[in-house]
Amino acid sequence: MKILKFILQYILNPRDVGAIMPSSKKLSRKMVENINFNSAKYIVEYGPGTGVFTDKLIEKRNKNTIILIIESNNEFYNLLKDKFKEEKNLFIINDSAENVDKHLQIHNISDVDYVISGLPFASLPKNVSCSILNKTNKILKKEGKFITFQYTLLKKDFINGYFKKIDIKREFANIPPAYILSCGK
């Protein structure tokens, strides 16, 4: 059922959803493998969609770690609210990742350890991407990481304009195959 909802949202909002299928479990494992869950106090996720990465974050996190997820799509937001209604220290926000700083301020969070992103930077308007990446750089702790995935490396140099170091991995067991970019200041 989730896959059908995802496909429908892709058909209705291809620029915002960015993929025809939800991310695979193998991609979600690679997205979180470099997170130090023992020390992470705050994790933000942009564009969780149906919550594939969120599931992994919840599974591996320290019980005191606060996770803030930001989803702009109303259908996905409602699905996430229902799916994770029993989770403690998880805040689900229906807004654009462009407003991450506002939501961190509301929750009294000054900076974060990790930002995980499922946003399709290749299809987002450039000004939106710039705003999100700029704010992401500002909210990350000095040793924090921004972890995103993209289907091509077309936006690597663009993202590199906001983060000095980018490590790249590839996951073929995803439709379509994806690149994981782990970015540091």
Backbone as JSON, one array per atom type, in Angstrom:
{
  "sequence": "MKILKFILQYILNPRDVGAIMPSSKKLSRKMVENINFNSAKYIVEYGPGTGVFTDKLIEKRNKNTIILIIESNNEFYNLLKDKFKEEKNLFIINDSAENVDKHLQIHNISDVDYVISGLPFASLPKNVSCSILNKTNKILKKEGKFITFQYTLLKKDFINGYFKKIDIKREFANIPPAYILSCGK",
  "N": [[0.82, -1.2, 0.0], [1.95, 1.24, 0.82], [3.81, 1.6, -1.2], [2.2, 2.04, -3.45], [0.98, 4.46, -2.71], [3.27, 6.03, -2.67], [4.09, 5.97, -5.37], [1.86, 7.24, -6.53], [2.13, 9.8, -5.39], [4.51, 10.52, -6.57], [3.71, 10.69, -9.24], [1.88, 12.8, -9.05], [3.47, 14.85, -7.97], [6.19, 15.12, -9.21], [8.58, 16.67, -9.18], [8.97, 17.29, -6.49], [8.93, 14.81, -5.14], [10.72, 13.12, -6.55], [11.54, 10.44, -7.06], [10.45, 7.31, -8.35], [10.01, 5.1, -6.78], [10.08, 4.09, -3.3], [13.04, 4.39, -1.24], [15.44, 1.71, -1.02], [15.98, -0.91, 1.46], [18.66, -1.54, 1.65], [19.89, 0.79, 0.72], [19.04, 2.49, 2.75], [20.44, 1.41, 4.93], [23.09, 2.02, 4.18], [22.93, 4.78, 4.2], [22.87, 5.45, 6.9], [25.09, 4.29, 8.06], [27.46, 5.61, 8.8], [26.88, 7.1, 10.99], [27.41, 8.02, 14.31], [25.78, 6.61, 16.61], [25.93, 6.39, 19.35], [26.86, 8.8, 20.36], [25.37, 10.81, 19.13], [23.2, 13.46, 19.6], [21.26, 15.02, 18.39], [19.42, 14.58, 15.46], [18.49, 15.4, 12.21], [16.11, 14.9, 9.67], [15.49, 15.35, 6.29], [12.8, 15.34, 4.02], [11.53, 12.68, 4.45], [9.66, 11.02, 3.22], [8.12, 7.95, 2.98], [9.28, 7.04, 5.24], [11.52, 5.29, 5.3], [14.28, 5.73, 5.84], [13.94, 6.9, 8.3], [12.95, 4.78, 9.83], [15.32, 3.26, 10.15], [16.91, 5.11, 11.55], [15.48, 5.33, 13.95], [15.59, 2.7, 14.84], [18.34, 2.36, 15.39], [19.15, 4.45, 17.03], [20.22, 6.06, 20.09], [18.19, 6.0, 22.97], [17.73, 8.54, 24.0], [18.31, 10.29, 22.0], [17.26, 12.92, 19.96], [15.14, 13.14, 17.23], [14.3, 14.97, 14.46], [12.05, 15.26, 11.93], [11.4, 16.49, 8.69], [8.88, 17.0, 6.49], [7.45, 18.0, 3.51], [5.38, 17.18, 1.87], [1.97, 16.65, 2.1], [0.52, 14.18, 2.13], [2.53, 12.25, 2.67], [3.4, 13.29, 5.12], [1.1, 12.9, 6.76], [1.0, 10.1, 6.68], [3.41, 9.51, 8.0], [2.94, 10.67, 10.53], [0.97, 8.96, 11.5], [2.27, 6.46, 11.36], [4.46, 6.75, 13.13], [3.4, 7.49, 15.58], [3.67, 6.6, 18.21], [6.28, 6.96, 18.92], [8.88, 8.19, 20.97], [10.69, 11.23, 21.51], [10.72, 12.01, 18.86], [10.04, 14.25, 16.39], [7.71, 15.31, 14.09], [7.41, 17.25, 11.31], [5.47, 19.28, 9.21], [6.51, 20.86, 6.68], [8.74, 22.89, 4.67], [12.16, 21.99, 4.17], [13.64, 24.24, 4.01], [12.99, 25.79, 6.15], [14.24, 24.81, 8.38], [15.87, 25.95, 10.4], [14.09, 27.56, 11.85], [12.43, 25.63, 13.03], [14.22, 24.21, 14.6], [14.85, 26.17, 16.44], [12.34, 26.47, 17.7], [12.24, 24.04, 19.04], [14.29, 24.33, 20.81], [16.93, 23.67, 19.98], [20.23, 24.1, 19.29], [22.29, 23.29, 17.55], [23.04, 20.53, 15.31], [23.93, 17.04, 15.1], [23.79, 15.33, 12.88], [22.46, 15.53, 9.58], [20.19, 14.01, 7.6], [19.26, 13.4, 4.31], [16.66, 13.02, 1.97], [16.05, 14.53, -0.16], [15.42, 15.59, -3.51], [17.78, 17.07, -4.99], [18.51, 17.49, -7.63], [16.15, 18.08, -8.95], [14.96, 20.13, -7.57], [14.23, 23.67, -7.37], [16.93, 25.93, -7.95], [17.33, 28.08, -6.14], [15.96, 27.19, -3.88], [17.39, 24.85, -3.24], [19.88, 26.04, -2.67], [19.23, 27.6, -0.4], [18.48, 25.57, 1.44], [20.87, 24.02, 1.63], [22.69, 25.94, 2.55], [21.57, 26.64, 5.06], [21.7, 24.13, 6.24], [24.46, 23.71, 6.49], [25.0, 25.7, 8.36], [23.56, 24.82, 10.65], [24.76, 22.48, 11.43], [26.94, 20.85, 13.74], [30.44, 21.46, 14.32], [31.86, 19.09, 13.74], [29.87, 17.75, 12.52], [27.77, 15.91, 10.16], [26.4, 15.97, 6.88], [24.29, 13.95, 5.2], [23.34, 12.71, 2.19], [21.52, 11.41, -0.64], [21.78, 10.87, -4.14], [20.75, 10.38, -7.51], [22.42, 10.77, -9.6], [25.7, 12.21, -10.2], [25.56, 14.82, -10.84], [24.97, 17.05, -9.22], [27.03, 17.12, -7.42], [29.32, 18.89, -7.38], [27.97, 21.27, -6.94], [26.85, 20.82, -4.37], [29.26, 20.52, -3.06], [30.07, 23.12, -2.91], [29.08, 24.0, -0.53], [30.0, 22.31, 1.39], [33.12, 21.2, 2.52], [34.29, 18.67, 2.41], [33.53, 15.65, 0.8], [32.52, 12.38, 0.89], [31.96, 9.6, -1.17], [29.76, 6.95, -1.85], [28.36, 4.05, -3.46], [25.21, 2.62, -4.16], [23.85, -0.08, -5.56], [21.66, -1.69, -5.23], [19.04, -0.49, -5.41], [16.23, 1.29, -6.71], [16.14, 3.91, -8.82], [19.7, 2.91, -9.01], [21.84, 4.46, -6.55], [23.88, 7.26, -5.41], [25.59, 7.84, -2.42], [26.25, 10.6, -0.55], [28.38, 11.73, 1.81], [28.85, 14.4, 3.7], [31.06, 16.83, 5.03], [32.06, 19.67, 7.05]],
  "CA": [[0.0, 0.0, 0.0], [2.84, 2.4, 0.87], [4.45, 1.78, -2.52], [1.2, 2.66, -4.33], [0.88, 5.88, -2.3], [4.49, 6.7, -3.09], [4.02, 6.14, -6.82], [0.86, 8.27, -6.8], [2.7, 11.1, -5.05], [5.5, 10.83, -7.61], [2.96, 11.11, -10.44], [1.28, 14.1, -8.78], [4.5, 15.84, -7.59], [7.49, 14.53, -9.56], [9.71, 17.52, -8.78], [9.15, 17.23, -5.04], [9.17, 13.44, -4.69], [12.02, 12.85, -7.15], [11.79, 9.02, -7.37], [9.21, 6.57, -8.57], [9.9, 4.07, -5.75], [10.77, 4.42, -2.05], [14.43, 3.9, -1.13], [15.58, 0.31, -0.58], [16.54, -1.13, 2.79], [20.12, -1.49, 1.52], [20.26, 2.21, 0.66], [18.85, 3.08, 4.09], [21.56, 0.98, 5.77], [24.28, 2.8, 3.81], [22.72, 6.19, 4.58], [23.08, 5.65, 8.35], [26.22, 3.5, 8.57], [28.52, 6.46, 9.34], [26.37, 7.87, 12.12], [27.78, 7.53, 15.64], [24.53, 6.66, 17.37], [26.21, 6.49, 20.79], [27.08, 10.19, 20.77], [24.45, 11.75, 18.46], [22.1, 13.99, 20.43], [20.21, 15.56, 17.51], [19.46, 14.19, 14.06], [17.4, 15.96, 11.41], [15.91, 14.24, 8.38], [14.73, 16.1, 5.3], [12.12, 14.56, 3.0], [11.51, 11.26, 4.79], [8.75, 10.22, 2.38], [7.37, 6.93, 3.73], [9.99, 6.77, 6.49], [12.49, 4.19, 5.21], [15.48, 6.12, 6.6], [13.48, 7.15, 9.67], [12.92, 3.47, 10.5], [16.69, 2.91, 10.51], [17.35, 6.05, 12.59], [14.8, 4.95, 15.2], [16.11, 1.38, 15.23], [19.72, 2.41, 15.84], [19.46, 5.6, 17.89], [20.2, 6.04, 21.54], [16.81, 6.38, 23.32], [17.65, 9.97, 24.32], [18.56, 11.08, 20.8], [16.07, 13.57, 19.41], [15.09, 13.14, 15.77], [13.32, 15.92, 13.91], [11.89, 14.99, 10.5], [10.67, 17.56, 8.01], [8.26, 16.5, 5.25], [6.56, 19.03, 2.95], [4.24, 16.54, 1.2], [0.91, 16.39, 3.09], [0.2, 12.75, 2.19], [3.61, 11.59, 3.4], [3.36, 13.8, 6.49], [0.04, 12.19, 7.47], [1.43, 8.71, 6.81], [4.45, 9.48, 9.03], [2.3, 10.95, 11.82], [0.3, 7.73, 11.92], [3.27, 5.38, 11.49], [5.38, 6.96, 14.25], [2.68, 8.2, 16.65], [4.08, 6.12, 19.54], [7.71, 7.2, 19.12], [9.33, 9.27, 21.86], [11.81, 12.04, 21.01], [10.63, 12.14, 17.4], [9.16, 15.35, 16.03], [7.37, 15.26, 12.67], [7.03, 18.6, 10.93], [4.94, 19.43, 7.86], [7.05, 22.13, 6.21], [9.9, 22.78, 3.8], [13.46, 21.96, 4.84], [14.15, 25.62, 4.02], [12.66, 26.4, 7.44], [14.81, 23.97, 9.44], [16.36, 26.77, 11.5], [12.92, 27.98, 12.64], [11.94, 24.49, 13.82], [15.22, 23.91, 15.63], [14.67, 27.19, 17.47], [11.11, 26.11, 18.43], [12.55, 22.89, 19.9], [15.46, 24.67, 21.62], [18.11, 22.93, 19.5], [21.13, 25.1, 18.7], [23.0, 22.68, 16.42], [22.73, 19.11, 15.19], [25.04, 16.14, 14.8], [23.64, 14.78, 11.53], [21.28, 15.81, 8.77], [19.99, 12.98, 6.57], [18.37, 14.0, 3.32], [16.1, 12.31, 0.83], [15.57, 15.55, -1.09], [15.93, 15.47, -4.88], [18.4, 18.34, -5.35], [18.56, 17.63, -9.1], [14.89, 18.61, -9.48], [14.5, 21.29, -6.8], [14.71, 24.95, -7.89], [18.27, 26.23, -7.44], [17.27, 28.95, -4.96], [15.51, 26.34, -2.76], [18.55, 24.02, -2.89], [20.87, 26.92, -2.04], [18.75, 27.93, 0.94], [18.54, 24.37, 2.28], [22.27, 23.65, 1.87], [23.28, 26.99, 3.38], [21.08, 26.48, 6.43], [22.21, 22.86, 6.75], [25.84, 23.96, 6.9], [24.97, 26.53, 9.57], [23.0, 24.14, 11.82], [25.59, 21.34, 11.8], [28.09, 21.04, 14.62], [31.71, 21.51, 13.59], [32.19, 17.75, 13.27], [28.63, 17.15, 12.02], [27.73, 15.39, 8.78], [25.2, 16.04, 6.05], [24.3, 12.73, 4.39], [22.27, 12.75, 1.21], [21.73, 10.52, -1.78], [21.36, 11.4, -5.42], [20.8, 9.33, -8.54], [23.57, 11.09, -10.47], [26.65, 13.1, -9.52], [25.44, 16.15, -11.45], [24.92, 18.1, -8.19], [28.14, 16.96, -6.47], [30.08, 20.15, -7.28], [27.06, 22.25, -6.33], [26.83, 20.52, -2.93], [30.62, 20.76, -2.6], [30.17, 24.54, -2.64], [28.61, 24.23, 0.84], [30.71, 21.39, 2.28], [34.49, 21.05, 2.04], [34.67, 17.27, 2.2], [32.44, 14.75, 0.42], [32.85, 10.98, 0.63], [30.9, 9.06, -2.02], [29.57, 5.51, -1.96], [27.33, 3.72, -4.45], [24.32, 1.5, -3.82], [23.19, -0.58, -6.77], [20.41, -2.37, -4.85], [18.02, 0.54, -5.24], [15.65, 1.65, -8.01], [17.37, 3.53, -9.53], [20.9, 2.93, -8.16], [22.04, 5.79, -5.97], [25.13, 7.67, -4.8], [25.45, 8.39, -1.08], [27.25, 11.64, -0.32], [28.55, 12.06, 3.21], [29.48, 15.72, 3.59], [31.53, 17.47, 6.26], [32.46, 21.09, 6.93]],
  "C": [[0.87, 1.27, 0.0], [3.46, 2.67, -0.49], [3.48, 2.44, -3.48], [1.03, 4.14, -4.01], [2.09, 6.66, -2.79], [4.46, 6.98, -4.59], [3.02, 7.22, -7.19], [1.41, 9.65, -6.49], [3.78, 11.5, -6.05], [4.8, 11.35, -8.87], [2.4, 12.52, -10.24], [2.32, 15.21, -8.55], [5.9, 15.35, -7.95], [8.7, 15.36, -9.14], [10.01, 17.43, -7.29], [9.51, 15.84, -4.55], [10.49, 12.93, -5.27], [12.34, 11.41, -7.5], [10.46, 8.31, -7.51], [8.95, 5.52, -7.49], [10.56, 4.58, -4.46], [12.19, 3.83, -2.05], [14.45, 2.47, -0.58], [16.14, 0.24, 0.84], [18.07, -1.08, 2.75], [20.61, -0.05, 1.44], [20.11, 2.82, 2.05], [19.96, 2.65, 5.04], [22.82, 1.8, 5.47], [24.15, 4.26, 4.23], [23.06, 6.44, 6.06], [24.34, 4.99, 8.89], [27.34, 4.36, 9.16], [28.06, 7.37, 10.48], [26.84, 7.22, 13.42], [26.54, 7.68, 16.53], [24.75, 6.75, 18.88], [26.34, 7.95, 21.24], [26.1, 11.19, 20.16], [23.31, 12.16, 19.4], [20.93, 14.45, 19.57], [20.46, 15.14, 16.07], [18.25, 14.8, 13.37], [17.32, 15.16, 10.12], [15.02, 15.1, 7.51], [14.06, 15.11, 4.33], [12.06, 13.07, 3.29], [10.57, 10.4, 3.94], [7.93, 9.25, 3.21], [8.11, 6.48, 4.98], [10.99, 5.63, 6.47], [13.75, 4.52, 6.0], [15.11, 6.35, 8.07], [13.43, 5.86, 10.46], [14.31, 3.08, 11.0], [17.21, 3.82, 11.63], [16.76, 5.66, 13.94], [15.36, 3.64, 15.73], [17.48, 1.49, 15.9], [20.02, 3.49, 16.88], [19.51, 5.22, 19.36], [18.8, 6.54, 21.94], [16.63, 7.86, 23.64], [17.91, 10.87, 23.12], [17.25, 11.65, 20.28], [16.2, 13.59, 17.89], [13.97, 14.07, 15.35], [13.23, 15.64, 12.41], [10.98, 16.05, 9.88], [10.19, 17.05, 6.66], [7.27, 17.54, 4.75], [5.31, 18.44, 2.28], [3.19, 16.14, 2.24], [0.57, 14.91, 3.24], [1.26, 11.99, 2.98], [3.62, 12.02, 4.86], [2.31, 13.04, 7.31], [0.38, 10.72, 7.68], [2.46, 8.58, 7.94], [3.87, 9.73, 10.42], [1.63, 9.7, 12.37], [1.31, 6.62, 12.22], [4.1, 5.52, 12.77], [4.71, 7.62, 15.46], [3.11, 7.78, 18.06], [5.54, 6.43, 19.87], [7.98, 8.4, 20.03], [10.52, 9.97, 21.21], [11.88, 12.09, 19.49], [9.6, 13.22, 17.1], [8.97, 15.35, 14.52], [6.78, 16.61, 12.28], [6.59, 18.63, 9.47], [5.35, 20.81, 7.34], [8.18, 21.84, 5.22], [11.17, 22.74, 4.63], [14.12, 23.34, 4.85], [13.94, 26.29, 5.37], [13.22, 25.62, 8.62], [15.25, 24.8, 10.64], [15.22, 27.22, 12.42], [12.46, 26.84, 13.55], [12.95, 24.06, 14.88], [15.08, 24.91, 16.78], [13.43, 26.88, 18.32], [11.38, 24.98, 19.43], [13.8, 23.1, 20.75], [16.71, 23.86, 21.27], [19.0, 23.94, 18.79], [21.9, 24.56, 17.5], [22.77, 21.18, 16.44], [23.97, 18.32, 14.79], [25.01, 15.66, 13.35], [22.37, 15.31, 10.88], [21.27, 14.76, 7.67], [18.97, 13.54, 5.59], [17.95, 13.04, 2.22], [15.62, 13.27, -0.23], [16.2, 15.39, -2.48], [16.54, 16.79, -5.38], [18.46, 18.56, -6.86], [17.27, 18.23, -9.66], [14.34, 19.79, -8.69], [14.99, 22.57, -7.48], [16.04, 25.32, -7.21], [18.22, 27.09, -6.18], [16.83, 28.17, -3.71], [16.68, 25.48, -2.28], [19.61, 24.85, -2.17], [20.48, 27.25, -0.6], [18.88, 26.74, 1.89], [19.99, 24.02, 2.62], [22.98, 24.67, 2.75], [22.86, 26.83, 4.84], [21.58, 25.18, 7.05], [23.64, 23.03, 7.25], [25.87, 24.73, 8.22], [24.49, 25.77, 10.81], [23.83, 22.95, 12.28], [26.69, 21.73, 12.77], [29.35, 20.99, 13.77], [32.07, 20.15, 12.99], [30.97, 17.02, 12.71], [28.73, 16.72, 10.56], [26.35, 15.62, 8.16], [25.28, 14.83, 5.12], [23.08, 12.75, 3.49], [22.52, 11.68, 0.16], [21.17, 11.19, -3.01], [21.49, 10.27, -6.44], [21.91, 9.56, -9.56], [24.52, 11.95, -9.63], [26.62, 14.51, -10.1], [25.48, 17.28, -10.42], [26.07, 18.01, -7.18], [28.91, 18.27, -6.29], [29.25, 21.26, -6.64], [27.03, 22.06, -4.81], [28.2, 20.8, -2.31], [30.88, 22.25, -2.32], [29.77, 24.9, -1.22], [29.35, 23.38, 1.86], [32.08, 21.08, 1.69], [34.84, 19.61, 1.67], [33.43, 16.45, 1.86], [33.01, 13.37, 0.14], [31.67, 10.38, -0.13], [30.93, 7.54, -2.0], [28.46, 5.27, -2.97], [26.51, 2.57, -3.93], [23.55, 1.11, -5.07], [21.85, -1.23, -6.47], [19.36, -1.34, -4.46], [17.48, 0.85, -6.63], [15.4, 3.15, -8.01], [18.55, 3.47, -8.57], [21.2, 4.36, -7.72], [23.48, 5.98, -5.47], [24.82, 8.24, -3.42], [26.6, 9.37, -0.88], [27.26, 11.99, 1.16], [29.44, 13.31, 3.27], [29.85, 16.29, 4.94], [31.99, 18.89, 5.99], [33.92, 21.26, 6.59]]
}
